[in-house]
Amino acid sequence: LQALDAAAAEDPGWAYPLTLKAAVLLTLAEQGPAAEARGLLEQAAPLLAHAPERERAHHEAARAAAAGDWDTACRRWDAILVRWPRDVAALVLAH
């Protein structure tokens, strides 16, 4: 998480570190981190207008997880892997 915080601080206009941190926090299955994750996803949303397709797809998957729909989230991370088979974040999060 520290590396993601550092990346977000280095480039405040980059949504991806916020999205990935939110996804990791959601995997903790605890209320406090889940609330922080939802806030990070809201913070990242306006930054996605010019983000690459893969980053937007991660955000959609994380939003599904934040809403409690882990089936949809995992299907979206699986779809990322089909399109970008070397996406380690999608592999880890889909599990």
Secondary structure, DSSP 4 states (H G I P E B T S, - for coil): -HHHHHHHHH-TT--HHHHHHHHHHHTT--HHHHHHHHHHHHHHGGGGGGS-HHHHHHHHHHHHHHTT-HHHHHHHHHHHHHHSTT-HHHHHHH-
